[in-house]
Amino acid sequence: MIWAELEAIADRRLAERRSIQEQYVRKLYDRVVTDGYRAEVLDQSRDGWHVRVQYPPSSDVWITVRCVVADGRARFEWCRWLPWTCAADDIDTAASFLRDLLGAPDQTF
């Protein structure tokens, strides 16, 4: 293979991974917004797709959960150095984690 072919394969794999990340991040975003939290979807070119959820008592504190795709499997992680992760298709567990971490959403946004 020539270099251009290898680069095209790598670009295609990256595009597939980012598409999977976006799909799951948008599902989690929809869920946390439906639950009453203020949230944002972030596309960071280096780290992929994230959901950023505001801590209800403070407008300055946000929790970010990112979607990671590796070995053909997608999962959410809060911080790559901490043990909590869940399968990306388990939106209920991810939303429950955020609710446990943040407390009840403030409906005064």
mmCIF file of the C-alpha atoms, coordinates in Angstrom:
data_MODEL
# 
_entry.id   MODEL 
# 
loop_
_atom_site.group_PDB 
_atom_site.id 
_atom_site.type_symbol 
_atom_site.label_atom_id 
_atom_site.label_alt_id 
_atom_site.label_comp_id 
_atom_site.label_asym_id 
_atom_site.label_entity_id 
_atom_site.label_seq_id 
_atom_site.pdbx_PDB_ins_code 
_atom_site.Cartn_x 
_atom_site.Cartn_y 
_atom_site.Cartn_z 
_atom_site.occupancy 
_atom_site.B_iso_or_equiv 
_atom_site.pdbx_formal_charge 
_atom_site.auth_seq_id 
_atom_site.auth_comp_id 
_atom_site.auth_asym_id 
_atom_site.auth_atom_id 
_atom_site.pdbx_PDB_model_num 
ATOM 1   C CA . MET A 1 1   ? 0.000   0.000  0.000  1.00 0.00 ? 1   MET A CA 1 
ATOM 2   C CA . ILE A 1 2   ? 1.079   3.498  -0.614 1.00 0.00 ? 2   ILE A CA 1 
ATOM 3   C CA . TRP A 1 3   ? 1.003   6.231  1.979  1.00 0.00 ? 3   TRP A CA 1 
ATOM 4   C CA . ALA A 1 4   ? -2.123  7.877  0.539  1.00 0.00 ? 4   ALA A CA 1 
ATOM 5   C CA . GLU A 1 5   ? -4.088  4.606  0.880  1.00 0.00 ? 5   GLU A CA 1 
ATOM 6   C CA . LEU A 1 6   ? -3.036  4.198  4.509  1.00 0.00 ? 6   LEU A CA 1 
ATOM 7   C CA . GLU A 1 7   ? -3.966  7.784  5.235  1.00 0.00 ? 7   GLU A CA 1 
ATOM 8   C CA . ALA A 1 8   ? -7.390  7.252  3.614  1.00 0.00 ? 8   ALA A CA 1 
ATOM 9   C CA . ILE A 1 9   ? -7.987  4.159  5.785  1.00 0.00 ? 9   ILE A CA 1 
ATOM 10  C CA . ALA A 1 10  ? -7.009  6.059  8.938  1.00 0.00 ? 10  ALA A CA 1 
ATOM 11  C CA . ASP A 1 11  ? -9.264  8.989  7.970  1.00 0.00 ? 11  ASP A CA 1 
ATOM 12  C CA . ARG A 1 12  ? -12.188 6.636  7.315  1.00 0.00 ? 12  ARG A CA 1 
ATOM 13  C CA . ARG A 1 13  ? -11.739 4.912  10.693 1.00 0.00 ? 13  ARG A CA 1 
ATOM 14  C CA . LEU A 1 14  ? -11.523 8.262  12.482 1.00 0.00 ? 14  LEU A CA 1 
ATOM 15  C CA . ALA A 1 15  ? -14.690 9.458  10.741 1.00 0.00 ? 15  ALA A CA 1 
ATOM 16  C CA . GLU A 1 16  ? -16.524 6.257  11.768 1.00 0.00 ? 16  GLU A CA 1 
ATOM 17  C CA . ARG A 1 17  ? -15.366 6.614  15.378 1.00 0.00 ? 17  ARG A CA 1 
ATOM 18  C CA . ARG A 1 18  ? -16.385 10.269 15.549 1.00 0.00 ? 18  ARG A CA 1 
ATOM 19  C CA . SER A 1 19  ? -19.788 9.456  14.037 1.00 0.00 ? 19  SER A CA 1 
ATOM 20  C CA . ILE A 1 20  ? -20.408 6.812  16.724 1.00 0.00 ? 20  ILE A CA 1 
ATOM 21  C CA . GLN A 1 21  ? -19.280 9.236  19.432 1.00 0.00 ? 21  GLN A CA 1 
ATOM 22  C CA . GLU A 1 22  ? -21.618 11.948 18.188 1.00 0.00 ? 22  GLU A CA 1 
ATOM 23  C CA . GLN A 1 23  ? -24.574 9.556  18.035 1.00 0.00 ? 23  GLN A CA 1 
ATOM 24  C CA . TYR A 1 24  ? -24.210 8.482  21.677 1.00 0.00 ? 24  TYR A CA 1 
ATOM 25  C CA . VAL A 1 25  ? -23.343 11.948 22.981 1.00 0.00 ? 25  VAL A CA 1 
ATOM 26  C CA . ARG A 1 26  ? -26.475 13.404 21.406 1.00 0.00 ? 26  ARG A CA 1 
ATOM 27  C CA . LYS A 1 27  ? -28.600 10.638 22.979 1.00 0.00 ? 27  LYS A CA 1 
ATOM 28  C CA . LEU A 1 28  ? -27.142 11.361 26.420 1.00 0.00 ? 28  LEU A CA 1 
ATOM 29  C CA . TYR A 1 29  ? -27.585 15.101 25.874 1.00 0.00 ? 29  TYR A CA 1 
ATOM 30  C CA . ASP A 1 30  ? -31.263 14.604 24.994 1.00 0.00 ? 30  ASP A CA 1 
ATOM 31  C CA . ARG A 1 31  ? -31.735 12.496 28.116 1.00 0.00 ? 31  ARG A CA 1 
ATOM 32  C CA . VAL A 1 32  ? -30.135 14.919 30.589 1.00 0.00 ? 32  VAL A CA 1 
ATOM 33  C CA . VAL A 1 33  ? -31.978 17.897 29.084 1.00 0.00 ? 33  VAL A CA 1 
ATOM 34  C CA . THR A 1 34  ? -35.240 15.943 29.347 1.00 0.00 ? 34  THR A CA 1 
ATOM 35  C CA . ASP A 1 35  ? -34.327 15.228 32.993 1.00 0.00 ? 35  ASP A CA 1 
ATOM 36  C CA . GLY A 1 36  ? -34.125 18.994 33.570 1.00 0.00 ? 36  GLY A CA 1 
ATOM 37  C CA . TYR A 1 37  ? -30.393 19.756 33.450 1.00 0.00 ? 37  TYR A CA 1 
ATOM 38  C CA . ARG A 1 38  ? -28.715 22.468 31.433 1.00 0.00 ? 38  ARG A CA 1 
ATOM 39  C CA . ALA A 1 39  ? -26.266 20.793 29.065 1.00 0.00 ? 39  ALA A CA 1 
ATOM 40  C CA . GLU A 1 40  ? -24.115 21.367 26.002 1.00 0.00 ? 40  GLU A CA 1 
ATOM 41  C CA . VAL A 1 41  ? -22.701 19.131 23.297 1.00 0.00 ? 41  VAL A CA 1 
ATOM 42  C CA . LEU A 1 42  ? -19.034 19.743 22.600 1.00 0.00 ? 42  LEU A CA 1 
ATOM 43  C CA . ASP A 1 43  ? -17.063 18.572 19.580 1.00 0.00 ? 43  ASP A CA 1 
ATOM 44  C CA . GLN A 1 44  ? -13.394 18.737 20.438 1.00 0.00 ? 44  GLN A CA 1 
ATOM 45  C CA . SER A 1 45  ? -11.255 17.717 17.510 1.00 0.00 ? 45  SER A CA 1 
ATOM 46  C CA . ARG A 1 46  ? -8.538  16.153 19.662 1.00 0.00 ? 46  ARG A CA 1 
ATOM 47  C CA . ASP A 1 47  ? -10.699 14.335 22.222 1.00 0.00 ? 47  ASP A CA 1 
ATOM 48  C CA . GLY A 1 48  ? -13.936 13.735 20.303 1.00 0.00 ? 48  GLY A CA 1 
ATOM 49  C CA . TRP A 1 49  ? -17.489 14.363 21.444 1.00 0.00 ? 49  TRP A CA 1 
ATOM 50  C CA . HIS A 1 50  ? -18.519 15.351 24.977 1.00 0.00 ? 50  HIS A CA 1 
ATOM 51  C CA . VAL A 1 51  ? -21.639 16.216 26.962 1.00 0.00 ? 51  VAL A CA 1 
ATOM 52  C CA . ARG A 1 52  ? -21.136 19.038 29.434 1.00 0.00 ? 52  ARG A CA 1 
ATOM 53  C CA . VAL A 1 53  ? -23.747 19.237 32.208 1.00 0.00 ? 53  VAL A CA 1 
ATOM 54  C CA . GLN A 1 54  ? -24.112 22.187 34.569 1.00 0.00 ? 54  GLN A CA 1 
ATOM 55  C CA . TYR A 1 55  ? -24.011 21.588 38.315 1.00 0.00 ? 55  TYR A CA 1 
ATOM 56  C CA . PRO A 1 56  ? -27.417 22.974 39.364 1.00 0.00 ? 56  PRO A CA 1 
ATOM 57  C CA . PRO A 1 57  ? -26.398 25.057 42.418 1.00 0.00 ? 57  PRO A CA 1 
ATOM 58  C CA . SER A 1 58  ? -23.623 26.875 40.535 1.00 0.00 ? 58  SER A CA 1 
ATOM 59  C CA . SER A 1 59  ? -23.554 28.359 37.063 1.00 0.00 ? 59  SER A CA 1 
ATOM 60  C CA . ASP A 1 60  ? -19.747 28.139 37.121 1.00 0.00 ? 60  ASP A CA 1 
ATOM 61  C CA . VAL A 1 61  ? -19.394 24.364 37.610 1.00 0.00 ? 61  VAL A CA 1 
ATOM 62  C CA . TRP A 1 62  ? -19.858 21.889 34.793 1.00 0.00 ? 62  TRP A CA 1 
ATOM 63  C CA . ILE A 1 63  ? -19.287 18.123 34.618 1.00 0.00 ? 63  ILE A CA 1 
ATOM 64  C CA . THR A 1 64  ? -18.073 16.733 31.308 1.00 0.00 ? 64  THR A CA 1 
ATOM 65  C CA . VAL A 1 65  ? -18.667 13.158 30.166 1.00 0.00 ? 65  VAL A CA 1 
ATOM 66  C CA . ARG A 1 66  ? -17.006 12.017 26.975 1.00 0.00 ? 66  ARG A CA 1 
ATOM 67  C CA . CYS A 1 67  ? -17.701 9.161  24.631 1.00 0.00 ? 67  CYS A CA 1 
ATOM 68  C CA . VAL A 1 68  ? -14.740 6.929  23.870 1.00 0.00 ? 68  VAL A CA 1 
ATOM 69  C CA . VAL A 1 69  ? -14.664 4.383  21.068 1.00 0.00 ? 69  VAL A CA 1 
ATOM 70  C CA . ALA A 1 70  ? -11.970 1.722  21.271 1.00 0.00 ? 70  ALA A CA 1 
ATOM 71  C CA . ASP A 1 71  ? -11.767 -1.862 20.070 1.00 0.00 ? 71  ASP A CA 1 
ATOM 72  C CA . GLY A 1 72  ? -15.112 -1.438 18.327 1.00 0.00 ? 72  GLY A CA 1 
ATOM 73  C CA . ARG A 1 73  ? -16.925 -0.572 21.569 1.00 0.00 ? 73  ARG A CA 1 
ATOM 74  C CA . ALA A 1 74  ? -18.257 2.793  22.695 1.00 0.00 ? 74  ALA A CA 1 
ATOM 75  C CA . ARG A 1 75  ? -18.408 3.870  26.331 1.00 0.00 ? 75  ARG A CA 1 
ATOM 76  C CA . PHE A 1 76  ? -18.863 6.999  28.377 1.00 0.00 ? 76  PHE A CA 1 
ATOM 77  C CA . GLU A 1 77  ? -16.226 8.098  30.826 1.00 0.00 ? 77  GLU A CA 1 
ATOM 78  C CA . TRP A 1 78  ? -16.147 10.975 33.249 1.00 0.00 ? 78  TRP A CA 1 
ATOM 79  C CA . CYS A 1 79  ? -12.391 11.146 33.591 1.00 0.00 ? 79  CYS A CA 1 
ATOM 80  C CA . ARG A 1 80  ? -9.884  8.857  31.966 1.00 0.00 ? 80  ARG A CA 1 
ATOM 81  C CA . TRP A 1 81  ? -8.065  8.437  35.298 1.00 0.00 ? 81  TRP A CA 1 
ATOM 82  C CA . LEU A 1 82  ? -11.101 7.423  37.367 1.00 0.00 ? 82  LEU A CA 1 
ATOM 83  C CA . PRO A 1 83  ? -12.754 4.014  37.287 1.00 0.00 ? 83  PRO A CA 1 
ATOM 84  C CA . TRP A 1 84  ? -16.335 4.974  36.321 1.00 0.00 ? 84  TRP A CA 1 
ATOM 85  C CA . THR A 1 85  ? -17.327 4.029  32.784 1.00 0.00 ? 85  THR A CA 1 
ATOM 86  C CA . CYS A 1 86  ? -20.423 2.552  31.191 1.00 0.00 ? 86  CYS A CA 1 
ATOM 87  C CA . ALA A 1 87  ? -21.388 1.250  27.787 1.00 0.00 ? 87  ALA A CA 1 
ATOM 88  C CA . ALA A 1 88  ? -22.455 4.112  25.546 1.00 0.00 ? 88  ALA A CA 1 
ATOM 89  C CA . ASP A 1 89  ? -25.733 2.417  24.691 1.00 0.00 ? 89  ASP A CA 1 
ATOM 90  C CA . ASP A 1 90  ? -26.646 2.357  28.402 1.00 0.00 ? 90  ASP A CA 1 
ATOM 91  C CA . ILE A 1 91  ? -28.027 5.900  28.549 1.00 0.00 ? 91  ILE A CA 1 
ATOM 92  C CA . ASP A 1 92  ? -29.921 5.154  31.785 1.00 0.00 ? 92  ASP A CA 1 
ATOM 93  C CA . THR A 1 93  ? -26.700 4.336  33.667 1.00 0.00 ? 93  THR A CA 1 
ATOM 94  C CA . ALA A 1 94  ? -24.931 7.430  32.313 1.00 0.00 ? 94  ALA A CA 1 
ATOM 95  C CA . ALA A 1 95  ? -27.882 9.670  33.238 1.00 0.00 ? 95  ALA A CA 1 
ATOM 96  C CA . SER A 1 96  ? -28.098 8.040  36.680 1.00 0.00 ? 96  SER A CA 1 
ATOM 97  C CA . PHE A 1 97  ? -24.381 8.664  37.245 1.00 0.00 ? 97  PHE A CA 1 
ATOM 98  C CA . LEU A 1 98  ? -24.823 12.350 36.436 1.00 0.00 ? 98  LEU A CA 1 
ATOM 99  C CA . ARG A 1 99  ? -27.920 12.627 38.639 1.00 0.00 ? 99  ARG A CA 1 
ATOM 100 C CA . ASP A 1 100 ? -26.053 10.969 41.555 1.00 0.00 ? 100 ASP A CA 1 
ATOM 101 C CA . LEU A 1 101 ? -23.071 13.257 41.035 1.00 0.00 ? 101 LEU A CA 1 
ATOM 102 C CA . LEU A 1 102 ? -24.978 16.505 40.479 1.00 0.00 ? 102 LEU A CA 1 
ATOM 103 C CA . GLY A 1 103 ? -28.099 16.047 42.566 1.00 0.00 ? 103 GLY A CA 1 
ATOM 104 C CA . ALA A 1 104 ? -31.562 17.060 41.441 1.00 0.00 ? 104 ALA A CA 1 
ATOM 105 C CA . PRO A 1 105 ? -31.743 19.473 38.525 1.00 0.00 ? 105 PRO A CA 1 
ATOM 106 C CA . ASP A 1 106 ? -32.672 23.066 39.224 1.00 0.00 ? 106 ASP A CA 1 
ATOM 107 C CA . GLN A 1 107 ? -35.684 24.057 37.168 1.00 0.00 ? 107 GLN A CA 1 
ATOM 108 C CA . THR A 1 108 ? -34.884 27.794 37.318 1.00 0.00 ? 108 THR A CA 1 
ATOM 109 C CA . PHE A 1 109 ? -32.768 28.063 34.159 1.00 0.00 ? 109 PHE A CA 1 
# 
